[in-house]
Amino acid sequence: MTPLQIRLLTIIAIAIGAFFLFDLDQWLTLARIKTEYVRLTAFRDARPLMATLAYAVIYIAVTGLSLPGATVLTLAGGALFGLWWGTLIVSFASSIGATLAFLAARFLFRDTIKANFGDRLAAIDAGVTKDGAYYLFSLRLVPLFPFFVINLAMGLTAIKTVTFYWVSQIGMLAGTLVYVNAGTQLAKIDSLSGILSPPLVGAFALLGLFPLAAKKFVETLPR
């Protein structure tokens, strides 16, 4: 690793370590958000711009460092900012944070993995080059795959950063809407497990697979 890579990795490790050392994860639980709801809304009403910026920065930091709590933060976005404004903030914050995680994985680990597993990575890169946007879009729509895993894994491929960003923003929009909308009814939510019902997960899966299947179908047509 280069000195710059070592410094960046050290900063990331310190930030993640501090998050758990100081029990900051306790603030990113459903129970805590519900408990602090009155105080948070009072702060939002008193300083709306600062509240929006603070929320966005926290969301970007959590997703950029691949920390737990993004789902709860998305619900909080709906509870504090409403459906449309909350969706807008979460959409950009989550996409920016995901791209930062993507870039960190690429900058820190891609060269090392390429040096040790070049042949295997070349095969993956070829597939991503061919179906990158469609493949990523499918992964983003299917809520069975943790988004932080997708962010880090895609950073190890050759997909372009701009492509990763815009496909992620569009692909995550449907799920963002579902969770932000659920957050507008925060008082009625007792657990995170009930937000995505099996039929809804199935619908997302079909929607996510459709672009990739359509592309494959078109490729089989005679030219």
Secondary structure, DSSP 8 states (H G I E B T S, - for coil): --HHHHHHHHHHHHHHHHHHHTTGGGGGSHHHHHHTHHHHHHHHHH-HHHHHHHHHHHHHHHHHTT-S-HHHHHHHHHHHH-HHHHHHHHHHHHHHHHHHHHHHHHHHHHHHHHHHHHHHHHHHHHHHHHHHHHHHHHHHH-TTS-HHHHHHHHHTS---HHHHHHHHHHHTHHHHHHHHHHHTTGGG---STTSS-HHHHHHHHHHHHHHHHHHHHHHHS--
